């Protein structure tokens, strides 16, 4: 977790082949999983949020999953296990092309 803003933006662009200027939030979890960094372009510059836990770890999404929802991100940051979460049924609008 020694990378700064521009190194993380380079990892997004060269490693993930995504646009770091898209406005999406990119999540980086440290090797020991006790530190997380969130990188986002907010229109006129990068924002970097860092959180280090004194005890405990952050949960990494299982498998090859690269994209998570904002709800899942909030659960990860709050220390909730994603495997034990059961969401109640909600209306979801289907958009046709």
ABEGO torsion letter per residue (X at the ends): XABBAAAAAAAAAAAAGBBAAAGBBBBBBBAAGABBBBBBBAGAEBBBBBBBBABEBBBBBBEABABBBAAAAAAAAAGBBAAABBBBBBBBBBBBX
